[in-house]
Each structure stands twice: as structure tokens, then as C-alpha cells.
Amino acid sequence: MSRRGPFAGHYPVVATMVVTALIPYLVLSAALGPITPIVQQQLGMSTEQINLATGLANAGYALGTVLSVQLAQHLPQRRMLIIYALVLVAGSLLAASATGAIQFITGHVLQGLCTSLLLIAAVPPLVTGFPPSKIRYTAVILNLSIFGAVALGPLIGGIQANYHNWRPLFWIIAGISILALLLVLLTFEDIPPADLTSTRSPLAVSMAAVGCIAAFYGSAQLLTKQKIEAETLGPLIGGVLVIVALLIQQYHSKRPLLIIKPLTTTMPTSGIVVAICAAAASVSAITLSSVLLQDRYSPLKLGLLYLPEFGGAFITAILFAILFTTKGLHYFALVGLACLSAGIALLAVDMPPSTIVVLIATGLIGVGVGASVTPALFIAGFSLRNAALQRVFAIVELMRAVAAFMIAPVLLYVALNVGSSATAGIRTALWVCLGLSVFGALVGVALYTLGGVRPPKPALLRWFGGEAAWYSPPLLARLRPNASTEAPEV
């Protein structure tokens, strides 16, 4: 194998590689809803099997964030990227050509797992491996690749459902996966392992695997059975507890795989809280509203109603590029949560919402999630050295994935089983979503205030030089007698 591909170091090609690696699963995660009945019918899958496919694929996505970091420490990173892309292609081909439930579930789970493996392996080098002048473009690409792809999912799924077919979408996704593999090869650079001296962490990976699989299996069973019983609550609650135990174990570990302790200062903690609340509230609100409206509109028309979400994400990406290197980055995340809260409130107040209300609300949700999650991620990343960015992305994506993909099924269960009607139950669940969004904003503001933070401008040259882009005070610094809100003198 050549040690350097013909397009290695070419920013546009490397950026395109990242986009094609992320799009397949993220589009499918939002597009499956409208075509799920068609997949079930044509493959002879039960409701439990289709829910299991979605749940385990989401579990694979969450697990991949931890596994990718572990593998990057001891194995050549770009060679592993080729393996991830190859397995993504295999999974996409399996799902597209599936003739039964086992083949489809296997392929879709591989898609989820490999997408997060590629995300953690490919995105941080795109951020830190090019000059500071490129980081604005990277931020926009990351925003649109993750949230733009998800926002387009309902429309893409609606188009497929309109033609009563699902395979063309899956074959297109497989084609994009093959393109991603080709671009990985063309941009290949033989990068060594991140840290051969680091401790192997089989316990952390095992806990992540057990926690993610159990929690998402439990949420899938809850959707299927619509009953509160040991078979559903046991795995769900047990899995969440294992993930919490993982975070605690990594916090106290002398040589952790996931860097929890450095993130427990004011700004990264605030950023993580914002990202978790925004992800949980936005995904749940879109899921709940689609269930409410699916009997009023055809899948295609419903997909068109959610198109403003992509428009909001696109506008947000442009504004993000303008504010990215200013202190406005911090306020932008707060504005995002405010827009997200407004969009959810519109859906909850007018039940069932009119067409105009849905269009405005989904646009606000698109602006809200795009303006909150990615800025929050970089607020956490800039608070540490850039060498830690891969591990920061991993922990944020793990927690975001658990919040986004697991809370939505739980709230959907609440919506369908609480209240005098489905409409009343969905309204109740939407108010919970609104509460999550408002809670994230209030906690973020409170942590900044009690930490004595004046939102700073990121010092990008210092960050690219190996230091943090700003000083993040200890948590609750103003309430702690020996804590300082000012950066220590060097």
C-alpha cells in the first residue's frame, strides 16, 4: 500500500471524504420512519424486529464512539479508517440486498457502528490537521453533515414511501459508502497510533458495549410491547446505570480512555449539558410530531413539512461560520436553545398544529439544534488541548447519542400511554421536550454565572499550538473559597 494517496492533504477532498462517511447512516436514521411499514411488509419483519434493528443500530453508533478512541490509541489510525469504510460498505450492501430480517438487522447495525467509528477517526484530524484558516469551513461541514443530513431524512423517506419502495434509497446509500471508501484510499496517509504508551481499556469498552446494547434494546422493547414490565425496564434502566458507572469509573481512573475529569470545569460541562438537552429535545419533538401528523398527511407531504428544518440548519451553519472565532460562539448556543424551545412550544400549544405552525416550528427547531449542539461541542473542545479533541468528540457524541436516540422512544411510549387520547399524550410529551430545552439553557447560563465566566474569544493560534483556546474556571468557582475565575499566571 502506498504510504500517501494522491489527494492526501488536499482539504476539499478530505472534507468530502468526511461528508460521504457520515451521511449514509444519519440520513437513514431520520428516513426510516416513513418507509418502515414497507420494509416490514417486503421483508416479512415483525414490529419487534424492525424496532430491534433501529435500537441496535443506534446502540452501535453510541458504542462506536468509545471503541474508535480505544483502537486509535494502539493501531495505525488511517489504516483503521480503511477498515471502518470497508465494513460500512459491507453493511450498506447487506441492508440494501436484504431478503430477510437477520440480514437487514446485521447490515443496519454495521452502518450505525461504522458511522461513529468514522466520525471519531476522521473528523478531529480534519479540524486539527489543516491550517487555522480552514476551521470555519470544517465547522460548517460538520454542522451540515450531521444536522443537515438528519433534517433531510423525513423528506427523503417520504419520497421513497410515495413510490412504495425502500431499496433505491438503500442502494444510493451503499453507493455513497463506496464513494467514501474510495476517498479514504485517495486521501490515505500512514498516520501512527495516537499513543502506544496508553493503557488498554477493555473494561471501559465492555461497559460501553453492555450499557449501550442493554439500554437501546430496552427502549426498543418498550416501543414494541407498550408495557412497563421487567423485560423492558430491566435492560433500559440497567443499561443507563452501566453507562453512568462507566463515566464514574473513567473519572476516577488514573489513566482513563475517556477524559472525563478535564471536562468537569465550567465551560465544557455547560457545553455538554447544552448538547445533551438540545439533542434529546429536538429528536423527541420531531418524532412525536411526526406520529401526530402521519394520519393527516401522506409521507411525502409530511416530509415537505419538515423541509424548513434543513433550511434552518443551513442558515445556522452560515451564521456559525461568521461567529465561530468570536465570543459570540457562546451566545449562539444560548440563542439556539431559545429557538428550539420556541419551535417545540408552537407544536405543543396548537394541537394538532396547522400546516403553517408546523412549517414555522420545524424551521425554528432546525435553527435551534444547529445553533446549539455543534457550538456546544466546540466550546467543550476549545477548553482542552487540541490533542484531546478526539476523546472530547467521543464523550460528547456518546452522551448525545444516548440522549437523542434513547429518550425519544421513551417519550413516545409516554405519549401513547398517558392522557385521555394520543393527542393529549403527545402534548404532554412535547411539554417534557420543552422542559429539557429550557433546562439546558438555564443550566448553561447558571454555570457560566457561578463560574465567573465572561464569554471569551477562542485563541485559535494558541489552540493549534497545543494549548487550550481559553481558560475554563472550576465549576461553581464563585461559590468556592479557593477557586479562581481567572487564568493562572504562567
ABEGO torsion letter per residue (X at the ends): XBABBAABGBAAAAAAAAAAAAAAAAAAAAAAAAAAAAAAAAAGBBAAAAAAAAAAAAAAAAAAAAAAAAAAAABBAAAAAAAAAAAAAAAAAAAAABABAAAAAAAAAAAAAAAAAAAAAAAAAAAAABBAAAAAAAAAAAAAAAAAAAAAAAAAAAAAAAAGBAAAAAAAAAAAAAAAAAAAAAABBBBBBABAABBBBAAAAAAAAAAAAAAAAAAAAAAAAGBBBAAAAAAAAAAAAAAAAAAAAAAABABBABBAAAAABAAAAAAAAAAAAAAAAAAAAAAAAAAAAAAABBAAAAAAAAAAAAAAAAAAAAAAAAAAABAAAAAAAAAAAAAAAAAAAAAAABOBBBAAAAAAAAAAAAAAAAAAAAAAAAAAAAABBAAAAAAAAAAAAAAAAAAAAAAAAAAAAAAAABEABAAAAAAAAAAAAAAAAAAAAAAAAAAAAAAGBBBBBBBAAAAAAGBBABBBBBBGAAABAABBABBBBX
